[in-house]
Amino acid sequence: MKFKTGDSTDIALCIALKHEFLRCDDSFNDFAESAKTMIMTGENRRIAYKTYNAYARFIHHLYEFMLGAISRERNNTEKLSFEMADKYVSSHTQRILTNRRQAIMNGTAPNWENHISYYPEKIPEAFAEDFRQARNKVSAHVSHHRSDLNLSDFYEKNHMYLGLLYFDIKSWWGRMGDEFPDLKEVTSFSVLIKNTL
């Protein structure tokens, strides 16, 4: 369905995007905490399971946020082909990487920024496809392929790029005022029995 910026569909989509980012942020923080525990106390199956699940949720919510952002950019809620989604994710990630490199080279990057040698000039050609397939296998679809996906390998190859996306998105969608945002039915949810008299 096509919509216009600022109309009721756009407002509803922005609420959904804020919710999805908050879910992404929660899962990233869960992952970071679990990974810290893994590093500090050593590996075992239980902590590997918890860390895997937190990272899987992070991948899932980050990817879903990206799909919602594409809808908003296109002013169209119709489902995209995976080829178009891959192109968008690739171009957006490349733009963030290029901007990061340029800020380092022209001296406008913050002093905590990594050295230019940390960032390659180009994202891996298969990044967007790998991101989509990892999302599908680790959290979206129950399949025999899940036990074959080496999430450690995916992390090593792609976490930098997921981090670029995440922190770029957080700079806008992670902004919070003094009060938690009103996410309509999401923040109206209650398990309490309400008196309807």
Phi, psi and chi 1 to 4 in degrees:
 res  aa     phi    psi   chi1   chi2   chi3   chi4
   1 MET       -  132.2  171.4  176.1   82.0      -
   2 LYS   -83.0  148.7  -65.4 -168.6  176.8 -160.1
   3 PHE  -147.8  171.4   62.5   90.8      -      -
   4 LYS  -114.5  148.2  -67.5 -177.6  179.1  175.8
   5 THR   -56.8  127.5  -57.6      -      -      -
   6 GLY    93.4   -9.0      -      -      -      -
   7 ASP   -81.2 -179.6   70.8    9.8      -      -
   8 SER   -63.5  -34.8   60.7      -      -      -
   9 THR   -66.9  -42.7  -58.8      -      -      -
  10 ASP   -63.8  -42.6 -175.8   45.1      -      -
  11 ILE   -62.0  -44.5  -69.1  167.5      -      -
  12 ALA   -64.0  -39.6      -      -      -      -
  13 LEU   -65.5  -38.8 -179.5   56.8      -      -
  14 CYS   -63.9  -38.1  -74.7      -      -      -
  15 ILE   -63.6  -43.9  -69.6  168.9      -      -
  16 ALA   -64.5  -38.9      -      -      -      -
  17 LEU   -65.4  -41.8  -78.6  165.6      -      -
  18 LYS   -61.6  -44.3 -177.2   69.7  170.6 -176.3
  19 HIS   -60.8  -46.2 -179.7 -138.3      -      -
  20 GLU   -64.9  -38.3 -162.3   62.3   25.2      -
  21 PHE   -64.5  -43.0  173.5   74.5      -      -
  22 LEU   -61.1  -37.1  -69.2  171.5      -      -
  23 ARG   -65.9  -41.1  -65.7  168.7   90.2 -174.0
  24 CYS   -62.0  -45.5  178.7      -      -      -
  25 ASP   -63.8  -43.9 -167.4   44.6      -      -
  26 ASP   -59.1  -44.7  -74.3  -12.7      -      -
  27 SER   -69.6  -35.2   57.0      -      -      -
  28 PHE   -62.5  -45.3  179.3   82.9      -      -
  29 ASN   -65.3  -38.2  -68.8  -33.8      -      -
  30 ASP   -61.9  -42.8  -70.2  -12.3      -      -
  31 PHE   -62.3  -47.7  163.8   69.6      -      -
  32 ALA   -60.0  -41.9      -      -      -      -
  33 GLU   -66.6  -43.4 -168.0   59.9   36.5      -
  34 SER   -66.9  -40.8 -169.6      -      -      -
  35 ALA   -63.6  -39.2      -      -      -      -
  36 LYS   -61.5  -43.7  179.7 -179.9  168.8 -174.3
  37 THR   -60.8  -42.7  -60.1      -      -      -
  38 MET   -59.9  -42.7 -179.4 -178.3  -87.4      -
  39 ILE   -69.6  -41.6  -68.1  164.3      -      -
  40 MET   -77.3  -35.9  -60.1  -61.6  -77.5      -
  41 THR  -109.4   -8.9   63.6      -      -      -
  42 GLY    98.8  164.9      -      -      -      -
  43 GLU   -90.0  145.5  -63.1 -179.9   16.4      -
  44 ASN  -155.6  172.0   62.3   54.9      -      -
  45 ARG   -62.3  -39.5  -73.2 -177.0 -174.9  160.5
  46 ARG   -63.8  -47.6  172.5   69.2   63.2 -171.7
  47 ILE   -70.9  -34.2 -166.7   63.0      -      -
  48 ALA   -62.4  -42.3      -      -      -      -
  49 TYR   -60.5  -47.8  165.5   80.5      -      -
  50 LYS   -65.2  -41.3  -72.0 -176.1   71.4  158.2
  51 THR   -68.3  -42.8  -51.3      -      -      -
  52 TYR   -57.3  -49.6  178.0  101.0      -      -
  53 ASN   -63.5  -40.5  -75.2  -17.0      -      -
  54 ALA   -64.4  -42.2      -      -      -      -
  55 TYR   -68.7  -37.1 -162.6   62.4      -      -
  56 ALA   -61.0  -43.2      -      -      -      -
  57 ARG   -63.7  -40.5  -73.4 -168.4  -43.2  -85.5
  58 PHE   -59.3  -49.0  169.5   65.2      -      -
  59 ILE   -58.0  -47.2  -70.3  169.1      -      -
  60 HIS   -60.6  -51.0  179.9   78.8      -      -
  61 HIS   -70.4  -34.1  -66.4  -55.0      -      -
  62 LEU   -65.0  -43.7 -176.6   60.4      -      -
  63 TYR   -65.2  -44.2 -168.1   81.4      -      -
  64 GLU   -63.1  -38.2  -72.4  -60.1  -50.4      -
  65 PHE   -60.3  -44.6  179.7   91.2      -      -
  66 MET   -59.5  -41.3  -67.8  -60.0  -63.9      -
  67 LEU   -62.5  -41.8  -67.3 -179.7      -      -
  68 GLY   -64.9  -38.8      -      -      -      -
  69 ALA   -65.2  -36.4      -      -      -      -
  70 ILE   -62.8  -44.4  -64.8  167.5      -      -
  71 SER   -57.5  -44.0  -69.8      -      -      -
  72 ARG   -67.5  -41.5 -175.4  147.5 -164.4 -103.8
  73 GLU   -62.9  -36.1 -174.7  171.5  -62.1      -
  74 ARG   -85.4  -10.2  -65.1  174.5   58.5 -124.8
  75 ASN    52.7   45.4  -69.3   92.8      -      -
  76 ASN  -155.8  125.3 -168.0  -25.5      -      -
  77 THR   -91.2    0.6   60.9      -      -      -
  78 GLU   -62.8  143.0  -71.2  178.2   26.8      -
  79 LYS   -62.9  137.3 -172.8  175.2  178.7 -177.1
  80 LEU   -88.7  151.8  -85.3 -179.2      -      -
  81 SER   -69.5  155.4   68.1      -      -      -
  82 PHE   -65.7  -28.1   67.4   83.8      -      -
  83 GLU   -63.8  -43.7  -66.3   93.6   -8.4      -
  84 MET   -68.2  -40.2  -72.4  -58.1  -66.4      -
  85 ALA   -61.5  -44.0      -      -      -      -
  86 ASP   -60.3  -41.7  -74.1   -3.4      -      -
  87 LYS   -62.9  -44.2  -76.5 -178.9 -175.4  176.9
  88 TYR   -63.4  -49.6  176.8   87.5      -      -
  89 VAL   -60.1  -43.5  169.3      -      -      -
  90 SER   -61.5  -49.2  -71.3      -      -      -
  91 SER   -66.7  -38.3   67.1      -      -      -
  92 HIS   -66.7  -43.9 -171.3   68.6      -      -
  93 THR   -65.3  -41.7  -51.4      -      -      -
  94 GLN   -62.6  -40.2 -177.5   61.1   54.8      -
  95 ARG   -61.9  -43.5 -178.0  177.6   51.1   77.4
  96 ILE   -63.1  -44.8  -64.5  166.7      -      -
  97 LEU   -61.8  -45.7  175.3   61.6      -      -
  98 THR   -61.3  -44.1  -60.5      -      -      -
  99 ASN   -63.0  -39.2  -70.4  -15.3      -      -
 100 ARG   -63.7  -46.6 -176.1   71.9   60.8  100.4
 101 ARG   -62.4  -43.2  -73.0  178.2   54.1   82.5
 102 GLN   -63.8  -39.1  -74.2  175.6  -15.9      -
 103 ALA   -63.3  -37.9      -      -      -      -
 104 ILE   -67.0  -45.9  -65.8  166.7      -      -
 105 MET   -67.6  -34.4  -70.1 -173.2  -72.3      -
 106 ASN   -95.6    6.6   68.7   22.9      -      -
 107 GLY    80.2   13.8      -      -      -      -
 108 THR   -99.2   -0.2   58.7      -      -      -
 109 ALA   -72.4  149.6      -      -      -      -
 110 PRO   -62.9  157.8   10.4  -14.0      -      -
 111 ASN   -68.3  -15.6   58.9    4.2      -      -
 112 TRP   -85.3   -4.3   48.6 -102.1      -      -
 113 GLU   -64.4  149.7  179.5   58.9   87.3      -
 114 ASN   -64.5  162.4  -68.6  -53.8      -      -
 115 HIS   -68.7  152.4 -172.6  -90.7      -      -
 116 ILE   -55.4  -30.6 -171.5   74.7      -      -
 117 SER   -66.4  -18.5   61.7      -      -      -
 118 TYR   -68.7  -30.4  178.2   74.5      -      -
 119 TYR  -104.6  120.3  -61.8  107.9      -      -
 120 PRO   -69.5  163.5   25.7  -31.1      -      -
 121 GLU   -70.6  -32.8  -72.2 -174.4   34.6      -
 122 LYS  -127.9  148.0  -59.4 -116.9 -178.8 -118.0
 123 ILE   -72.1  156.7   64.8  166.5      -      -
 124 PRO   -60.1  141.3  -22.2   31.9      -      -
 125 GLU   -56.7  -35.8 -168.3  172.4  -44.8      -
 126 ALA   -94.1    8.7      -      -      -      -
 127 PHE   -53.9  -53.9  165.8   69.8      -      -
 128 ALA   -63.1  -40.5      -      -      -      -
 129 GLU   -65.8  -43.4 -178.8 -179.0   -4.1      -
 130 ASP   -62.6  -40.5  -71.3  -11.4      -      -
 131 PHE   -60.8  -50.0 -178.1   17.2      -      -
 132 ARG   -61.6  -45.8  174.8  176.1   43.3   81.3
 133 GLN   -68.5  -37.3  -71.7 -178.7   -7.6      -
 134 ALA   -63.2  -45.1      -      -      -      -
 135 ARG   -57.2  -45.2  173.8 -101.5 -172.3 -170.9
 136 ASN   -63.0  -41.2  -70.2  -13.4      -      -
 137 LYS   -81.3  -36.9  -70.0  176.6 -177.2  175.6
 138 VAL   -86.9  -20.2  -61.5      -      -      -
 139 SER  -148.2  -22.5   63.5      -      -      -
 140 ALA   -87.9  -39.0      -      -      -      -
 141 HIS  -127.1  135.1  -52.4  -57.8      -      -
 142 VAL   -83.6  119.2  175.8      -      -      -
 143 SER  -151.8  156.2  164.6      -      -      -
 144 HIS   -64.0  -16.2   64.7  -77.7      -      -
 145 HIS   -72.0  -18.9  -66.2  -65.6      -      -
 146 ARG   -60.0  -43.2 -174.8  175.7  -63.4  170.1
 147 SER   -71.4  -12.5   63.9      -      -      -
 148 ASP   -95.8  -15.5  -63.9  -26.0      -      -
 149 LEU   -76.3  120.8  175.2   70.4      -      -
 150 ASN   -86.1   92.5 -174.4  -26.9      -      -
 151 LEU   -67.5  -27.6 -165.0   58.5      -      -
 152 SER   -63.1  -42.7  -59.1      -      -      -
 153 ASP   -65.4  -43.9 -173.8   47.9      -      -
 154 PHE   -58.5  -45.2  173.9   85.7      -      -
 155 TYR   -58.9  -48.8  174.4   87.7      -      -
 156 GLU   -60.0  -41.8 -173.9  177.1  -29.5      -
 157 LYS   -79.0  -32.1  -70.2  179.3 -173.9  173.6
 158 ASN  -124.2   -7.5  -63.0  -63.3      -      -
 159 HIS   -61.1  -36.5 -175.7   68.8      -      -
 160 MET   -55.4  -42.7  175.2 -161.4  -38.9      -
 161 TYR   -74.2  -36.8  -52.6  106.2      -      -
 162 LEU   -64.0  -39.2  -63.9 -175.2      -      -
 163 GLY   -62.8  -40.9      -      -      -      -
 164 LEU   -59.6  -46.1  -71.3  171.7      -      -
 165 LEU   -62.2  -50.2  -74.4  170.8      -      -
 166 TYR   -57.9  -50.4  167.0   70.0      -      -
 167 PHE   -71.4  -29.3  -74.2  107.3      -      -
 168 ASP   -66.4  -46.0 -177.9   68.4      -      -
 169 ILE   -64.3  -41.6  -66.9  164.1      -      -
 170 LYS   -61.1  -32.2 -174.9  172.9 -177.4  160.8
 171 SER   -62.8  -22.5   70.3      -      -      -
 172 TRP  -110.2  -56.6  177.0 -105.2      -      -
 173 TRP   -78.3  -12.5  -68.6   92.1      -      -
 174 GLY   -89.2   -3.1      -      -      -      -
 175 ARG   -67.0  135.2  -65.3  178.2 -174.3  176.6
 176 MET  -134.0  143.4  -57.8  -91.7  -98.1      -
 177 GLY   -84.1 -160.8      -      -      -      -
 178 ASP   -69.9  -24.9  -67.3  -23.8      -      -
 179 GLU  -114.0  144.8 -165.9  174.7  -31.8      -
 180 PHE   -60.1  141.2 -164.0   82.5      -      -
 181 PRO   -64.9  150.4   19.3  -27.1      -      -
 182 ASP   -82.9  110.4  179.1    3.3      -      -
 183 LEU  -105.4   30.6  -58.8  174.9      -      -
 184 LYS    55.5 -122.1  -57.5  -60.7  177.8 -157.6
 185 GLU   -64.1  -24.8  -71.6  -60.5  -38.0      -
 186 VAL   -64.0  -48.9  173.4      -      -      -
 187 THR   -88.9   -0.1   47.4      -      -      -
 188 SER   -95.2   -7.0  -65.3      -      -      -
 189 PHE   -57.3  138.4  175.4   75.2      -      -
 190 SER  -151.7  143.9  176.2      -      -      -
 191 VAL  -100.8    0.1  -64.6      -      -      -
 192 LEU   -76.8  141.7  -59.9  177.1      -      -
 193 ILE   -78.1  127.3  -62.8  171.3      -      -
 194 LYS  -105.2  140.5  -64.0 -175.8  179.3  174.5
 195 ASN   -74.5  120.3 -171.6  -11.0      -      -
 196 THR  -101.2    8.3   56.4      -      -      -
 197 LEU   -76.9      -  -62.1  176.7      -      -
